[in-house]
Amino acid sequence: MAKKNKEKQEIPVEEVTAEAAEETVETVEIAEANPFEEKYNAERDAHLRLAAEFDNFRKRSQKEKDSAYLNGKCDAVEKLLPVYDNLARALQQETADAAYKKGVEMTMAELKKILAGLGVEIFGQEGEEFDPNLHNAVMHTEDETLGENVICQVFQQGFKIGDKVVRFAMVQVAN
């Protein structure tokens, strides 16, 4: 501010020339234009902030909607898993009735097709490497023929939709 004061020259009223009068008029016009420009900039800034807020709200709402849909789908699949487990156990049982066995196989194939259509991935096979993010190791065994952290027996298969695990695979791991 001290610099401004040094730059300003006080002109006595008697010495006011035409040039000085024009400079004074221009200064007044610029000063009058600044409040409008400031108001315009403030309104523009508020408008841009509102647009950004709305865009963030739209993205957040879409993310919440997708998350709710995924959670609902996971809950529905989780309710079907006991049926899958019972069909898997029925397929492992010996039976003399070929028609019965064929019916259970067809039912299991249809259930797998429906789960695949929902985007469900079944995991947890013997020979896979153990991953604590996907598998629940309930037993360990010492087996020199298998490598370290290799699944040697699957008690219950795991299911996931995208990156979300619906049920962890229950496995036995070789150390």
C-alpha positions as a Markdown table, in Angstrom:
| # | Residue | x | y | z |
|---|---|---|---|---|
| 1 | Met | 0.0 | 0.0 | 0.0 |
| 2 | Ala | 2.9 | 2.3 | 0.6 |
| 3 | Lys | 3.9 | 1.9 | -3.0 |
| 4 | Lys | 0.4 | 3.0 | -4.2 |
| 5 | Asn | 0.6 | 6.1 | -2.0 |
| 6 | Lys | 4.0 | 6.9 | -3.6 |
| 7 | Glu | 2.6 | 6.5 | -7.1 |
| 8 | Lys | -0.4 | 8.7 | -6.5 |
| 9 | Gln | 0.2 | 12.3 | -7.1 |
| 10 | Glu | -1.9 | 14.9 | -5.5 |
| 11 | Ile | -2.9 | 17.5 | -8.0 |
| 12 | Pro | -4.2 | 20.8 | -6.7 |
| 13 | Val | -7.7 | 21.5 | -7.9 |
| 14 | Glu | -6.5 | 24.6 | -9.8 |
| 15 | Glu | -4.0 | 22.6 | -11.8 |
| 16 | Val | -6.5 | 20.0 | -13.1 |
| 17 | Thr | -6.0 | 19.7 | -16.8 |
| 18 | Ala | -8.1 | 18.0 | -19.5 |
| 19 | Glu | -5.8 | 14.9 | -19.4 |
| 20 | Ala | -6.1 | 14.5 | -15.7 |
| 21 | Ala | -9.9 | 14.8 | -15.9 |
| 22 | Glu | -10.0 | 12.1 | -18.6 |
| 23 | Glu | -7.8 | 9.8 | -16.4 |
| 24 | Thr | -10.1 | 10.4 | -13.5 |
| 25 | Val | -13.2 | 9.5 | -15.6 |
| 26 | Glu | -11.5 | 6.3 | -16.8 |
| 27 | Thr | -10.6 | 5.4 | -13.2 |
| 28 | Val | -14.2 | 5.9 | -12.2 |
| 29 | Glu | -15.5 | 3.7 | -15.1 |
| 30 | Ile | -13.1 | 0.9 | -14.3 |
| 31 | Ala | -14.1 | 1.1 | -10.6 |
| 32 | Glu | -17.7 | 0.9 | -11.6 |
| 33 | Ala | -17.1 | -2.1 | -13.9 |
| 34 | Asn | -15.2 | -4.1 | -11.2 |
| 35 | Pro | -18.3 | -4.7 | -8.9 |
| 36 | Phe | -20.1 | -6.2 | -11.9 |
| 37 | Glu | -17.1 | -8.3 | -12.9 |
| 38 | Glu | -16.7 | -9.4 | -9.3 |
| 39 | Lys | -20.4 | -10.3 | -9.0 |
| 40 | Tyr | -20.2 | -12.2 | -12.3 |
| 41 | Asn | -17.1 | -14.1 | -11.2 |
| 42 | Ala | -18.7 | -14.9 | -7.8 |
| 43 | Glu | -21.9 | -16.2 | -9.6 |
| 44 | Arg | -19.9 | -18.1 | -12.1 |
| 45 | Asp | -17.8 | -19.7 | -9.3 |
| 46 | Ala | -21.0 | -20.6 | -7.4 |
| 47 | His | -22.5 | -22.1 | -10.5 |
| 48 | Leu | -19.4 | -24.2 | -11.2 |
| 49 | Arg | -19.3 | -25.4 | -7.6 |
| 50 | Leu | -23.0 | -26.4 | -7.8 |
| 51 | Ala | -22.4 | -28.3 | -11.1 |
| 52 | Ala | -19.4 | -30.1 | -9.5 |
| 53 | Glu | -21.4 | -31.0 | -6.4 |
| 54 | Phe | -24.3 | -32.3 | -8.5 |
| 55 | Asp | -21.8 | -34.4 | -10.6 |
| 56 | Asn | -20.3 | -35.9 | -7.4 |
| 57 | Phe | -23.8 | -36.6 | -6.1 |
| 58 | Arg | -24.8 | -38.3 | -9.3 |
| 59 | Lys | -21.6 | -40.5 | -9.2 |
| 60 | Arg | -22.1 | -41.3 | -5.5 |
| 61 | Ser | -25.7 | -42.2 | -6.1 |
| 62 | Gln | -24.9 | -44.5 | -9.0 |
| 63 | Lys | -22.1 | -46.2 | -6.9 |
| 64 | Glu | -24.6 | -46.7 | -4.0 |
| 65 | Lys | -27.2 | -48.1 | -6.4 |
| 66 | Asp | -24.7 | -50.6 | -7.9 |
| 67 | Ser | -23.5 | -51.6 | -4.4 |
| 68 | Ala | -27.1 | -52.2 | -3.2 |
| 69 | Tyr | -27.8 | -54.3 | -6.4 |
| 70 | Leu | -24.6 | -56.3 | -5.8 |
| 71 | Asn | -25.5 | -56.9 | -2.1 |
| 72 | Gly | -29.0 | -58.0 | -3.0 |
| 73 | Lys | -27.6 | -60.4 | -5.6 |
| 74 | Cys | -25.1 | -61.8 | -3.2 |
| 75 | Asp | -27.8 | -62.4 | -0.6 |
| 76 | Ala | -30.0 | -64.2 | -3.1 |
| 77 | Val | -27.0 | -66.4 | -4.2 |
| 78 | Glu | -26.1 | -67.1 | -0.6 |
| 79 | Lys | -29.6 | -68.5 | 0.0 |
| 80 | Leu | -29.2 | -70.9 | -2.9 |
| 81 | Leu | -25.9 | -72.3 | -1.7 |
| 82 | Pro | -27.4 | -75.0 | 0.6 |
| 83 | Val | -29.3 | -76.3 | -2.4 |
| 84 | Tyr | -26.0 | -76.4 | -4.4 |
| 85 | Asp | -24.2 | -78.2 | -1.5 |
| 86 | Asn | -27.0 | -80.8 | -1.2 |
| 87 | Leu | -27.0 | -81.5 | -5.0 |
| 88 | Ala | -23.2 | -81.9 | -4.9 |
| 89 | Arg | -23.5 | -84.4 | -2.0 |
| 90 | Ala | -26.2 | -86.3 | -3.9 |
| 91 | Leu | -23.9 | -86.6 | -6.9 |
| 92 | Gln | -21.2 | -88.1 | -4.7 |
| 93 | Gln | -23.5 | -90.9 | -3.4 |
| 94 | Glu | -23.6 | -94.2 | -5.2 |
| 95 | Thr | -27.0 | -95.2 | -6.5 |
| 96 | Ala | -28.3 | -98.0 | -8.6 |
| 97 | Asp | -31.1 | -95.8 | -10.1 |
| 98 | Ala | -29.6 | -94.3 | -13.3 |
| 99 | Ala | -32.6 | -92.1 | -13.9 |
| 100 | Tyr | -32.4 | -90.6 | -10.4 |
| 101 | Lys | -28.7 | -89.8 | -10.9 |
| 102 | Lys | -29.3 | -88.3 | -14.3 |
| 103 | Gly | -32.1 | -86.1 | -12.8 |
| 104 | Val | -29.7 | -84.8 | -10.1 |
| 105 | Glu | -27.0 | -84.2 | -12.7 |
| 106 | Met | -29.4 | -82.2 | -14.9 |
| 107 | Thr | -30.6 | -80.2 | -11.9 |
| 108 | Met | -27.0 | -79.4 | -10.8 |
| 109 | Ala | -26.1 | -78.4 | -14.4 |
| 110 | Glu | -29.1 | -76.0 | -14.6 |
| 111 | Leu | -28.3 | -74.5 | -11.2 |
| 112 | Lys | -24.6 | -73.9 | -12.3 |
| 113 | Lys | -26.0 | -72.3 | -15.5 |
| 114 | Ile | -28.2 | -70.0 | -13.5 |
| 115 | Leu | -25.4 | -69.0 | -11.2 |
| 116 | Ala | -23.1 | -68.4 | -14.1 |
| 117 | Gly | -25.8 | -66.2 | -15.7 |
| 118 | Leu | -25.8 | -64.1 | -12.4 |
| 119 | Gly | -22.0 | -63.7 | -12.7 |
| 120 | Val | -21.2 | -66.1 | -9.9 |
| 121 | Glu | -17.7 | -67.7 | -10.1 |
| 122 | Ile | -17.2 | -71.0 | -8.4 |
| 123 | Phe | -13.7 | -71.5 | -7.0 |
| 124 | Gly | -11.8 | -73.9 | -4.7 |
| 125 | Gln | -10.4 | -76.8 | -6.6 |
| 126 | Glu | -7.8 | -79.3 | -5.5 |
| 127 | Gly | -4.4 | -78.4 | -6.8 |
| 128 | Glu | -5.0 | -74.6 | -6.6 |
| 129 | Glu | -2.7 | -72.5 | -4.6 |
| 130 | Phe | -4.1 | -71.4 | -1.2 |
| 131 | Asp | -5.2 | -67.8 | -1.1 |
| 132 | Pro | -6.3 | -66.5 | 2.4 |
| 133 | Asn | -8.5 | -63.9 | 0.6 |
| 134 | Leu | -10.6 | -66.7 | -1.0 |
| 135 | His | -10.0 | -69.9 | 1.0 |
| 136 | Asn | -10.7 | -70.9 | 4.6 |
| 137 | Ala | -8.1 | -73.5 | 5.6 |
| 138 | Val | -9.7 | -75.7 | 8.2 |
| 139 | Met | -7.0 | -78.4 | 8.1 |
| 140 | His | -3.3 | -78.8 | 7.3 |
| 141 | Thr | -1.5 | -81.9 | 6.2 |
| 142 | Glu | 2.1 | -82.7 | 5.6 |
| 143 | Asp | 2.5 | -84.1 | 2.1 |
| 144 | Glu | 5.8 | -84.2 | 0.3 |
| 145 | Thr | 4.2 | -84.9 | -3.1 |
| 146 | Leu | 2.4 | -81.5 | -3.0 |
| 147 | Gly | 4.0 | -78.2 | -2.9 |
| 148 | Glu | 3.7 | -75.7 | -0.1 |
| 149 | Asn | 0.3 | -73.9 | 0.3 |
| 150 | Val | -1.5 | -76.2 | -2.2 |
| 151 | Ile | -5.1 | -77.2 | -1.7 |
| 152 | Cys | -5.2 | -81.0 | -1.3 |
| 153 | Gln | -8.9 | -81.4 | -0.4 |
| 154 | Val | -12.0 | -79.2 | -0.8 |
| 155 | Phe | -14.8 | -79.6 | 1.8 |
| 156 | Gln | -16.9 | -76.8 | 0.5 |
| 157 | Gln | -16.5 | -74.8 | -2.7 |
| 158 | Gly | -16.3 | -71.0 | -2.6 |
| 159 | Phe | -18.4 | -68.5 | -4.6 |
| 160 | Lys | -17.8 | -64.9 | -5.6 |
| 161 | Ile | -19.5 | -62.3 | -7.7 |
| 162 | Gly | -16.9 | -60.0 | -9.3 |
| 163 | Asp | -14.5 | -59.2 | -6.5 |
| 164 | Lys | -16.9 | -59.8 | -3.7 |
| 165 | Val | -16.7 | -63.2 | -2.0 |
| 166 | Val | -20.1 | -64.6 | -1.3 |
| 167 | Arg | -18.7 | -67.7 | 0.6 |
| 168 | Phe | -15.1 | -68.7 | 1.2 |
| 169 | Ala | -14.0 | -72.1 | 0.1 |
| 170 | Met | -13.4 | -74.5 | 3.0 |
| 171 | Val | -10.2 | -76.4 | 2.2 |
| 172 | Gln | -7.4 | -78.6 | 3.5 |
| 173 | Val | -3.9 | -77.2 | 2.7 |
| 174 | Ala | -0.6 | -79.1 | 2.4 |
| 175 | Asn | 2.4 | -77.6 | 4.1 |
